[in-house]
Amino acid sequence: MNRSLSGDTKDALANELPTGDAVRATLAAALLAYGVQRPEGWLTRRLSIARALHRLWPGATIHKTPGHASFIVQCTGSIPTLAPIEQMKRSRTQRRMELRGAFLACGSLSVGKRGGYHLEFVMHADGLAERLSLLIHLEELEVKRMMRREHLLLYLKDSEHIITLLSAMGAYITVLQLEDVRAVKETKNRIRRIVNTEAANLDRTIDAASSARTAIEAVIDAHGLQTLSPALREAATLRLAHPLASIAELAAYCSPPVSKSTFSGRLVALRKRAAGLV
């Protein structure tokens, strides 16, 4: 599922190439700069990304690596380079296109077993981590760092931040999917909280009713039901007759009906009488 989510996101972004020479050059430069460079060319595991670079850079050729599900793209002529960072600060469109290229070249997206999100960039080239961190910071997001197998990783885990960054890249379909996942998760959590609360309330009701019945039975055994006042006699009779009813329900059964606090007070009086028997 995680591989499909990340792969589907990359395929969608790679298939929707921008128009305009400047942004297309920015995307091509980002793919080449942030990707894996081999002596024979630029390496990618996804055919959609290889085709995107082929479309962005006329004259590029694609070769499948022997025995591996990956592709080598060879570019001829003048290779595009990343624009100065000051230009990226001024141009949000180009900045976001570079973020898209970085994600296509070295990024991945996953949803954990517990529903948490994780978006990361594996930095293959020296000197690019600071640049990419700054570009993400310009989107008012903070990226974290860690080392894995001698590679520096830049990553985000907060779902709101990931959705913001994906939106900046133009991955709107994935954003909708993540929003759906989050909505389902929040709904399940809300239902779980309601069920747990109701179960806890029911347990408290049963415990309180059991305690009240024990006290009433003790008073009746010691003095008899008829020795109680009419109000306490009615309360004792109703509690024994309706062992699972709530206080509010028992108060409504009284003739005439009384308030919940009044009926609760009568049960307290019966418990006090039972306590005096000990």
N, C-alpha and C positions, 0 to 999 in steps of 0.2 A: 504493500500500500504506500509506504514512504517513498520507495523508488519510483512508483507510478506517479505520485504527486509531484515529485521533483522533476521527473522526466516530462510529464505532461505540461508542466509550467514552462520548461525550457522549449519544448516543441512549439507551444503557442507563441512565445516571445520570438523564437527564431523564424517562424513563418510569417509574422507580421512585421516586416521591415519598414523603416521610416522612409519618407520621401524627403528630398532635399540633400544636396551634396555634402553640406557641412555635418549634418547629424549622421549621415551614412558613413562618412569618413571617421567620425568619432566612434561609432559602433565597431567598425572594422579595426580601428586602432586599439580599442579596448579588448576585443577578442584576441588579437595577437599579443598584446602586452601582458594580459592577465592569464593567458593560457599556457599550456605546456609546450615548450619549444624543443624540438629534436633536430639533430643535424639534417635530417631529411625533410623537415617541415614542421608544420603546426599540428598538434595532436588533439583529437577530441573523440569521445566515445559515442557521440550522437550524430547520426547522419543529418538530421535537420539543421544542426549547428554548422556542420561542414558545408552544407548546401547554402546556408545563409552567407557564410564568408565568401563562397564562390560567387554568389550573386552580388555581394558588396564590392568584390575586388575582381574586375574583369581580368581574365587570363589566369586566374587561380585554377589549379587542378586538384582533384580528389583521388586518393588512392586508399584502398582498404588494406590494413596491415595484415600480413600473413598469420593465420591462426588466431587472430584476436578480433573481438568485436569493437574495433576502433578504426579511426580514419586519419589519414595524413593529408593536410592541405598544403600545397606548395604555391607560394605567391611569387610572382615575377615583377620586375620593375621596381619603382620607388615604393617602399613599404610605408604605410601610414604610421605616424607616431602620435602619442598622446599630446593634446594641446596643453599649453602652460596652465598651471593650476589657477592663476589669476583669471584666466579666461573662463575656467569652469565656475569660478565664484560668481562671475557676471552673467553667465548663460545657464539658466536652470534647465533648458531643453537639452543642451549638450551634456551637462552634468548628469542628468538622469539617464541619458543614453549611454554614458560611460558606466553607470551603475548596472544598467541592463547587460552591457557587454561583459562586465566583471562577473555577474551572476551566471551568465551563459558559459563563461570560460572556466570558472573555478568555484562556483557556488553550488549549494544544495539546500533542499528544504525537506523537512520531515515533521511528522506528528508522532510524539512518543506514545508508549503504551498507556500512559495515564492521561493522554489528551493534550500534553504540553507541546508547544511548537518549538522548532529549532531551525534557524537559518544560519548558514556558515559559508565563509569564503576560505579556501585553502590557498595560501599565498605561495606560488611557485617561484616568483622572481623577487630578488632583493630590492628594497627601496619602494615597493608599491604599497606596503601595508599602511604607511603613514598617509600616503595620498588617498587611498580608499577610505581610511578612517575619517579623513577630513571631508571627503565627499558625503559620507554618511552623516557626519556632524552637521553639515550644511542643510541637511533635511531635518535638523533638530532632533537627531537620534544619537545615542551613545552606543558604541559597539564594544564588546568585551574581547579579550585576547587569551589564548592558551596555546601551548605547544603540543603537537601530536606527531609522533614519528619524524622528528626533526623538521617539521613544517609548522610555520606560524598560522594559527587560525584566528580569523575575526568572526565573531558570532553574536547573534541576538536570540533571546529566548522569550522576551515579553511579547505576548500575542498582538497587543496594540502596535508595538513598534514594528513587528514583522509585517503586519498588514499595511502599515504606513509605507514601509520601504517597498513592498511589492506593488503598491499603488503607484509609487513614484516611478517604478520600472515599467509600468503599464500592464502588469499581470492581473488584470481585473477579473478574469474568470476564476483564477485561483483565490483571489480575495473573497469572491462570493462563496466559493466552496468552504474556505476557512470560516467565514461568518456563519455558514450553515452548521458546520461542525460545532462551533462555539455555542450557537443557539440551542442545538440539541443537547449538548453537555450541560448548559445552564438550566434547561428545562428538566433534565433528569435529576440534577442536583436539587432543584427546587422541589420536585415531587418527592425526592428522598427525604428532604428536610421536613416536609409536611407529614409524610408517613411516620417518620421517627417521632415528631412532636405529638401526633395523634396517638401513637402507640404508648408514648410516655404518659400522656394524659389519661389514657385508658387504664394503664397500670396503677397510676395514683388513685383513680376513681375506685378501682377494684380493691386496692389496699385499704382505702378509707372506709369503703362499705363493709368490708370484712371486719375491720376494727369496731365499727359502730354496731354491727350485729352481735359481735361477741359481748360488748358492753350491755346491750339491751337484753340479751339472753341471761346474763348474770343478774341484772336487776329483776327480771321477771321471776327467775328461779328463787331469788331471795325474798321478794316482797309481793310478787304477783302483779299482773298487768293492771288490775283494777285499782291498785293503790296509787297509780300515777295520775297526774292531772289530765284533763281531757286533751290538752295540747300535746303533752308528752306522750300520752297513750296513742294519739293519732300518729305522731312522728314515729314511735316505736313500731306500730302496726304497719305503716307504709314501708319503713326500711326493711322489715322482715319479709314483706310481701313482694317487694321489688328489689332483689339483691343487686342487680346490675344497673339500676336507674341512677341518673346523676342527681345531685342536690337540687338543681333547677327543675328537673322533672318531678321529683318528689314534692317540691314546694307547690307545683301546679296541681298535684293530685289532692292537696288539702281542701277541706270544705269549711269555709271558703278558701281559695288559693291564697298563699302567703308569699312573701319575698324569699329569695334564696338565702339572704342573711338571717332572716327569722327562722327558717327551717334549720339552717346550720347551727344557730344558737340553741335550738331544742336538742339537737344531737349532742352538743357540748354538755348540756345539762344532764343528759342521760349518761355520758361518759363519766362525769363528775360523781354521779350517784354510784356508778359501778366501781370507781376508784375508792369510794368510801367504804366499800365492802371488804377491801383487802386489809 
